[in-house]
């Protein structure tokens, strides 16, 4: 499948995205394709669903539950016992659990403890943690931990998208520079080929010595080799770029050989525009946020573990409501209740204290990692500012060198046509002019890479 088909879709579906020649894959169109269709981008976007799933799972800790229990024993034509209980449990964010229940039991050999009125017994239960779990408990831990896992999933999405866009930009810049380099060598080869034919004609006419044809042939061989190497590199860069280009159905697309990129000098203008980062806030960087998320998870775990150092004092109180013996006549009395108290106190608790110390040490390590990475980001930002400034000066100087080399080359061509120069000198001037243009292209590419590196930092400031 050729990408030309994809262009038609973009032109019809998104006016303004594709402009100019129909055989040009513009950077903005390429970027839109990557963001919309690249499989790893789609995979990263699924992290939003994962985040929502974690939140839903965490809220499940507060789900009410209905339970029913039925047990019956009948043997030797005797109804030993029948017990039936149903209960609605209602957890809360506080260290208090509520429950409403109904119980109805009978039988010849029923345990007296389970005796209830004929119409059964209703009850309401309050279970309170007075010491351990009063400040923090498993339910609140599960809720917050689920939120942190959801945030982590979003951070991982931001990390994936940042890396993909950075690599996609780099691949497009490489393709553009390789295409331009291939054009330079193609133009150079065409010029050398035409001149070689002229020199052969001059030799045949007796105007030039035979050695000039040898000099010209060596120069032509070199030009052919350079062009073939550039074509090979262009093919590799095009294939690398194709890894980022997919259609909406998840099929990879190939770039037709007739499709060309924007010129490198145009690409760096776009890169400069999208990489503007006036005031960096490195706390927003996804790696910083990922480490902060891990620190918060460990702190949350320590908060729960700290509760295990406390004694456990649980109070369970059941109000009992008599439904009635002969008829349905609910009767509540403050004297009808069940009360339970449980107490537990750790003596050594080495496991908990060890886990707390381990988590504190891990938090310390992560904080040092944060500090080091934050400083690296600051250094990268400063370095890129300096590098961009220097590369802009290098590019300006390379452009001056191109202008000067072109003037010398054109002058040498004029002298050669007048018979006042040699093939050797002309070839030398021409190679110097080509080298100057290649240096200019290299300077453009270096500047584009700097802008892309700055764009990488900018992506770290934005939550995708």
N, C-alpha and C positions, 0 to 999 in steps of 0.2 A: 504494500500500500504506500502511495507517495504522499508527501506532505502537501502537495499542491491541492489535493482534495480537501485537506483541512483548512487551507486558506479560504476556499469558497465558503465554508461554514462560518469562518470568522468574519468574512466580509459581509455576508448576509445577516448573521446573527448579532454582530457587534460593530456597527458602523463607526468608523473613526479609529479603530484599533489598528487596522492594516491600512497603510497609505503608501503612495509612491508606486514603484514598479511591482508588478504582480509576482516577479521571480525573486523578491527579496524577503527573507524571513527577518522581520524587524524584531529588535530585542523585546519590545513591549508585548508583541504577539507571542513570542517564545515564552516569556515570563507568565503570561496568562495561561498558556497551555500547561506549563509545569504546575502552577498553583491549582488548576482545575482538574487535571487528569493524572498527574504523576502518582504511581501506586503508593510510594512511601508518604506522599502528602495525604493521600486518602487514608492510609493507615494511621498517620499521626492524628487526623481529624477524628478517628474513632476513639481517641483518648477522651474526647468530650463525653461520649456515651459511657466510657468506663468511669469517668468522674461522677456522672449522675448516678451510675449504678452503685458506686461506693456510698454516696450520700443516702440513696434509698435503703441500702443494706444497713447503714448506721442507724437510720430512723427506726429500723425494725426492732431495735432494742426496746422501744416504747410501745410495741404492738400489744394490744390486749389479746388474751388467749381464753378460749372456752374449752373446758375439759369435762369429761363425763366418765364415771366409773360404775360399772355394774358387775356384781359378783353374787352368784347363787350356788347353794349346795343342796342337793336333794338325794337322799339315799334311804333304801329300805322303806319306801312309801312315806318317808318323813321329810318335811320341809325344814331342813336344818337352819338355814338362814338365807336371807336375800338382802343385799345392801346396794344402795343406789345413791351416788353423789354426783352432783354437777356444780361446776364452779366457773365464774368469770374472773380472771386475774387482770388487774389494771396496774401496770408499772408506771412510775412517774420519774421526773428528772431529779426529784428530791430523794433522800434516803428513806423513802416511805413507799411501801407496796400495799395496794388495796385489793380486796377480793370480795365478791358476793357469791354465796353458795346456797344450795338446797340439798338436804339429806333426808332419805326415807329408808328405814330398815325394819325388818321383822323376821320371825322364824322361831321355831321351838328351842333352838340352841344358840340363839343370838347372844353374843357377848354383851353383858349388861351395860358395858361402857357405850355401846352403840345403840342403846334403846332410845327411841324418839317417839313423839306422839303419833297417833294413827295417820294424821295428815302430813306428817313430816316436820322438819325443822329447817328454818332459814337462818343464815348467819352472814355477818359482815366481818371481814378481817382487816386489821391494820398491823403491818409488820414494820417496825422502826429500828434502824441501826443507830444507836446512841453514841458509840465511840468510833470503832473502825467502820469506815464507809460514810460517816456523817459529813465530812468535807468533800470526799471524792469516792466514787465507787465504780464498779465494773460497767454499769450502764452509762454513766457519764463519760467514762473512758472510751467505750465503744463508739459513742456518738461523735466525740471529738476526733478520735483516731480515724474514723471513716471520712470525716471532713478533710483531714490532713492527707489521707490517701488520694482523695479526689483532687486536692490541690497539687499533689505530686504528679498525678497523671497529666494535669494541664501543663505543668512545668516541663515534663518530658515531651509533650507535644511541641512546646515552644522550642526546645532544644533541637528536635528533629527537623522542624521547619526551617530554623535558622541555618542549620548545616546544609540542608538541601538547596536552599536559595543561594547560599554562598558558593557551593560547588557548581550549581547551574550557571551562575554569573561567570565564574571562572572558565567554565567550558565554552560559553558563548564568546568570551573575550579571546580565548585561545583559538577558536575556530575563525573568528574575524581576523586576528593577526596572521594566522596561517594562510588564510585565503589571500590576504594582501601580500604576503611574502611570495606566495605562488605566482601572483600577478606580476610582481616585480621581476621574478626570474623568467617568467614567460615573455615579458616585454624585452628583457635583456637577451634572451635566446633568439627572439625574432630579429632583433637588431643585428646580433652577431651573425645569424644565418644569412641575412641579406648582404651584409658586408662581405662575408666569406665568398658569396657568389660573385660580387663585384671584383674582389681581389683576384679570384681565379680568371675572370674575364680580362682584368688588367694584365695579368701574367701572360695570358694567351695572346694579348695584343702586343706584348713586348714592353709594356710600360713599367712593370714591377718585376723584381727578381723572384726566383722560385722559392726562396726561403720565406718570403712573405706568406705564401700559401700554407707553409708548414706552421708558421706562427699563428695564422688565422685558424688552421685546423685544430691546434692545441687549445686555443681560446674557445672554439666551438665545442670541443669535447668537454671542457670544464663547464661551459654554460649548460650543456645537455645534462650533465651529472647533477648540477645544482638544481635544475628544474625538476628532474625526476625525484630527487630527495625532497624537495618542497612539496611536490604532488603527493608523495607517499605520506608525508607528515600531515598534509591537509586531509587526506583520506582518514587517517587515524583520528584527527580532531573531530571530523564530521561524524564518524562512528561513535565517538565518545559522547558527542552532543545528542545523538539519537537515543541514548539511554534515558534521556529526560523527556522525550516526546512520545506521548501516548494519546489515543483517542478516548472518547467518553465511555466506550464499551470495554476499555482495559486492554486494547490491542496496541502493540508497539508500532511506531511509524518510522518510515525511512525517509531521509532527505534526498530529493532528486539532485543529481549533479548540477542541474541548471539553477538550483536555488542558491542564492548567495546571502551573506550576512551584511549587516551595516558595516561601514568602514570603522576602523579602530578609533579614529579621532571623534567620530560621532558617538561611539559607545562610551568613551570616557566622559563625554559631556553628560550623558544620561547617568552614568555611575556617580559622577560628582553631584548631580542633583539629588539622587536618592540617598546619598550617604551623608547629607548634612546633619551634623550632630552638635548643636550649639552648646548645650549644657548637659553633659553626660551624668546620669545617676546610676552608678554602678551597682547599687543595691538592687536594681531591677533586673540585673543580669540573671538569666535562668540558672546558671550554675551556682551563683550566690544564693538564689532563692531555693534551689534544691538542697543545698547544704543547710540553709536555715530551716527548711522543712524537716530535715532529718534531726536537727537539734531539737526542734519542737516535739517531734515524736518521742525522742529519748527523754526529754523533760516531762512529757505527759506520762510516760511509763514510770519515771521516778516518782511522780506525784501519786500514782496508784500504788507503787511499791512502798512508799512511805506510810500509807495507811495500814500496811501489814505489820508495821512496828507497833501499832496501837493494840490494846486489848479489844476484843469483840464483845459488845454488850447488845444483844438483840432482844427486843420486847415484841411479843406477838399477842394481840388482844382480839378475841372473837366475841361479838355480841350475838346472842342466841334469841331467836324469835319462834315461839311455839305457834305452829299453824293450827293446832286443834286436834282433839281426840275424836269426838263424836260428829263434829261438823267442822267446816272450814271457817275458823274464827281466829285469825292471827292475834297473838297477845305478846306484847313486849314488856319485859321487866328488867330493870337495871340490875337485879340480882342474878339474872341468868347470863352467864358469860363463861368463857374459857380464857385463861391467862397463862402465857409461857414466857420464861426468861432464860436466855442462854448466855453464858459467859465463857470467854476463852482468852488466855493471855500468853503470848510467846515468851519463852525464857531466854533463849539465845538468839534465834532468828538469824543465823549466820548466812543462810541462803539469800534472804532479803537484803541484808547489809552488803553482801558481796555483789549482788546485782546493782544496788545503788552506787557502790564505788566504781563498778565497771562502766555503768552508764555515764557517770560524772567524768571519768577518764576519756571516754569516747567523745563526749561533748567538748572537752578541752581540745582534743585533737582536731575536731571539726572546726572549732573556732580559729585555730591556727591556720587551717587550710583556707578558711574564709579570708583571713587577713592577708595571706600570701597571694591568693588569687585576685583579691581586690587591688593589691599593689601592682600585680601584673597587668590588670586592665588599665590602670592609670598610666603605667609605663608604655603600654601599647598605644594608648591614645596620644601621649606626648610624642612617641617615636613616629607614629604615622603623620602627625602634623608636620614634624621636621622633614620626614621623608618626602611627603607630598610637595613641600616647598622646594626641596632640592631637586626632585625629579622634574618639576615644572621648569626650573632653571636649566637642567640637563636637556630637556626637550627643546627649549628655546634655542639653546646653543646648537643642538643637532639640526634644527631647522635652518639656522644660519649657515651651518656647514653644508647642508644640502644645496642651498642657493649658491654658495661660493663654488662648490664642486661642479654644479651644473654649468656655471659660467665658464670654468676652466675646460670642461668637457666640450661645450659647444664651440669654444675657441679652437680646441684641438681638432674638432671635426672640420672646421672651416680651413685650418691650416693644411689638414690632410687632403682636402679636396683641391687645394691649390698646389699640392705636391711638396709642401714645405715641412711635412711631418711624416713619421713612420707608423707602420702598423703596431709596432711595439709600444710607442708612446701613446697612440690613440687607445689601445687596449688598457694601458695603465690608467689613463684618465677616466675611461669608462668604468673600470673596476672601482676606482676611488669614488666615483659618483654613485655607483650601486651600493658600496659599503656605507656611504653617508646616508642613503635612503633606508638601508637596513638598520642603521644605528637610530635613525629617527623612529622607525617602526618599533624597535626595541624599547626606546624611551617612552613611546606612547603606551605600550603594553605594561611597562613597569608602573607608570602613573595610574593606569586602569586597575592594576592589582592593588595598589595602595588604596584607591577609592573603594574597591571591593572589601578590603580588610577593614576599612572604616565603616562600611555598610554592615559588616559582621558585628561590629561593636554596637552600631545603632539598633540592629535587630534585637540585641540583648537588652535594650532600654524599653522595648515595647512588648506588651503582652499581646501575642498574636490572636 
